[in-house]
């Protein structure tokens, strides 16, 4: 969703999840967890949806931790980019 916002602001559409994630990875922001872990979330989602992977409690807690540590710093930085 954040990557899509960046793409739309540039007039670019996306039909997959890879391009928006790549846009997010270009943003320089300090987070508690590395931003490149966001692509791991995409892969985990893909494995769950298409291959029937059943995530463990560790997977779930790690996913929540990544989301909590990355989303708001990214949102704040993207809002700054949109204003400028």
Secondary structure, DSSP 8 states (H G I E B T S, - for coil): -HHHHHHHHTT---SSSHHHHHHHHTS----SS-TTHHHHHHHHHHHHHHH-----HHHHHHHHHHHHHHHHHHHHHHHHHHH-
